[in-house]
Amino acid sequence: MSEPSIKDFETALAELDALVKKLEEGELSLEQSLALYERGVQLSRFCHARLEEAERRIEVLTERGDLKAAPSSLAGDDQDR
């Protein structure tokens, strides 16, 4: 399912950020906007899949190593921003 032209998570995220900025400028034709949007969907799916894989690996490590989940207070920090 991976798009061969997407190298890694960081590259995909940087490209996605650049695409969003171009789309927000609003100076593209409809066809250009659609093409960038389609690429953005590919990048978003790629990033989402990599994050899910990382989460599964962390869960496995947590089970094997008997590590505890991060405190819920850390999860709430992002909502305050």
VOPAGU-2260 file (C-alpha; in pm, 1 decimal, decimal comma):
REM VOPAGU-2260
SITE   aa  ch    i         X         Y         Z
SITE  MET   A    0       0,0       0,0       0,0
SITE  SER   A    1     301,8     230,5      42,7
SITE  GLU   A    2     356,2     486,1    -228,7
SITE  PRO   A    3     703,4     413,4    -373,0
SITE  SER   A    4     788,0     783,3    -410,9
SITE  ILE   A    5     741,7     846,9     -37,5
SITE  LYS   A    6    1073,1     783,0     135,1
SITE  ASP   A    7     998,7     818,2     505,7
SITE  PHE   A    8     766,5     976,1     761,2
SITE  GLU   A    9     963,4    1298,8     802,6
SITE  THR   A   10     988,8    1357,5     428,3
SITE  ALA   A   11     618,6    1285,1     380,5
SITE  LEU   A   12     524,3    1521,3     662,1
SITE  ALA   A   13     741,8    1800,9     521,9
SITE  GLU   A   14     592,2    1755,3     174,4
SITE  LEU   A   15     241,8    1752,9     319,3
SITE  ASP   A   16     313,2    2076,3     504,9
SITE  ALA   A   17     438,2    2238,5     182,8
SITE  LEU   A   18     129,2    2121,4      -7,0
SITE  VAL   A   19    -102,7    2267,3     253,6
SITE  LYS   A   20      75,4    2602,9     231,8
SITE  LYS   A   21      43,6    2605,6    -149,2
SITE  LEU   A   22    -325,6    2518,5    -130,3
SITE  GLU   A   23    -388,5    2786,9     132,3
SITE  GLU   A   24    -238,2    3051,4     -95,9
SITE  GLY   A   25    -528,9    2991,9    -333,9
SITE  GLU   A   26    -338,5    3087,6    -647,6
SITE  LEU   A   27    -356,7    2747,1    -820,2
SITE  SER   A   28    -592,0    2633,5   -1091,2
SITE  LEU   A   29    -863,1    2384,8   -1004,4
SITE  GLU   A   30    -668,8    2101,1   -1169,8
SITE  GLN   A   31    -348,4    2191,2    -987,0
SITE  SER   A   32    -536,9    2211,6    -658,8
SITE  LEU   A   33    -696,8    1871,8    -716,9
SITE  ALA   A   34    -361,7    1714,8    -801,2
SITE  LEU   A   35    -204,5    1856,7    -485,6
SITE  TYR   A   36    -503,1    1747,7    -279,7
SITE  GLU   A   37    -472,8    1391,4    -413,8
SITE  ARG   A   38    -102,0    1388,0    -329,6
SITE  GLY   A   39    -184,2    1522,4      14,1
SITE  VAL   A   40    -426,4    1235,3      73,5
SITE  GLN   A   41    -153,9     985,8     -23,1
SITE  LEU   A   42      92,5    1152,7     211,8
SITE  SER   A   43    -160,6    1170,4     493,1
SITE  ARG   A   44    -244,4     801,0     459,6
SITE  PHE   A   45     125,3     713,4     453,5
SITE  CYS   A   46     192,0     916,5     769,7
SITE  HIS   A   47    -112,4     773,3     944,1
SITE  ALA   A   48       0,3     417,7     864,5
SITE  ARG   A   49     353,6     487,0     995,3
SITE  LEU   A   50     211,1     633,9    1317,0
SITE  GLU   A   51     -11,6     329,7    1366,3
SITE  GLU   A   52     289,3     100,6    1313,9
SITE  ALA   A   53     488,2     296,5    1570,1
SITE  GLU   A   54     199,9     277,7    1815,9
SITE  ARG   A   55     177,4    -100,6    1772,5
SITE  ARG   A   56     552,0    -136,4    1827,7
SITE  ILE   A   57     529,8      72,9    2143,5
SITE  GLU   A   58     241,8    -141,2    2268,6
SITE  VAL   A   59     446,3    -457,5    2210,3
SITE  LEU   A   60     745,5    -308,0    2388,2
SITE  THR   A   61     521,6    -196,9    2671,7
SITE  GLU   A   62     380,9    -547,2    2713,5
SITE  ARG   A   63     724,2    -713,4    2695,8
SITE  GLY   A   64     905,0    -462,0    2909,6
SITE  ASP   A   65     619,4    -400,8    3154,4
SITE  LEU   A   66     642,7     -27,0    3087,8
SITE  LYS   A   67     356,7     196,4    3190,3
SITE  ALA   A   68     166,7     435,0    2965,7
SITE  ALA   A   69     249,8     803,9    2982,9
SITE  PRO   A   70      46,9     995,9    3238,4
SITE  SER   A   71    -277,7    1139,8    3106,1
SITE  SER   A   72    -151,9    1485,9    3198,4
SITE  LEU   A   73      93,2    1462,4    2907,1
SITE  ALA   A   74    -186,7    1382,8    2663,4
SITE  GLY   A   75    -375,3    1696,2    2767,8
SITE  ASP   A   76     -82,4    1928,7    2692,0
SITE  ASP   A   77    -155,8    1933,7    2316,5
SITE  GLN   A   78    -515,7    2044,0    2375,2
SITE  ASP   A   79    -406,1    2354,0    2564,2
SITE  ARG   A   80    -213,4    2492,4    2265,6
